[in-house]
Amino acid sequence: MAKATIAAKPRVIAIAKQRDLACKTLLQQARAIVDAEGSDEAALQKLKTLLIALAGQGPTLFPTADFPMPDAQGRNHVLAVEDGDGMGLYLTIALPGKEAAPHDHGIWCVNAAISGKELHKFFRRTDDASRPGRAMVEEIGQSLVAPGLGMVMTDHAIHDTVVIGDEPAIGLALYGYALVRFPSVVWFHPAFSSTRASPSRRPAEVAV
Ligand SMILES: [Fe+2]
């Protein structure tokens, strides 16, 4: 038993190094695209292609043993974060049944699935935002994020999510800002035509 543990260690370290390199390479490629083209839908689709390819190496680069499951709902594991006020790449886990109400991250994001299925519905705001705390949204489309698939959201796009089936949804998420420096997230409650915002984590000197 002890022998097996000792023998396994170099392999675990090798996978972690390989993963680290692959994630940093993805961030460099993403940075080159965003710097050249910005973060509109077309540019984000290019990032999605990269992210789907990385997620496709799931069993090799992202073994479940390296990423503990959440006790409930979901959790994120940091894979790579750019220096300064840059992008963040995460491995995300959402347990079966986990759902999130419509929300606007305030910054673009790209997802790609490693395993499991998550349904994303997209919304647009239909009011003029003139009444604080009030908002109306309507669904404009949906996208299933499953192995080989992903989705993109431009700045201020609105989505809701639900994990489909009895398997956790495990995937990669690339955000325009690291989660520790995330803007305010605006949550919508269509049944009540109301909205609320979580506090921004943006440092005062770069607040957007
Ligand atoms: Fe979200």
Residues whose N, C-alpha, C, O or C-beta is under 5 A from the ligand:
A	BS01	LIG	none
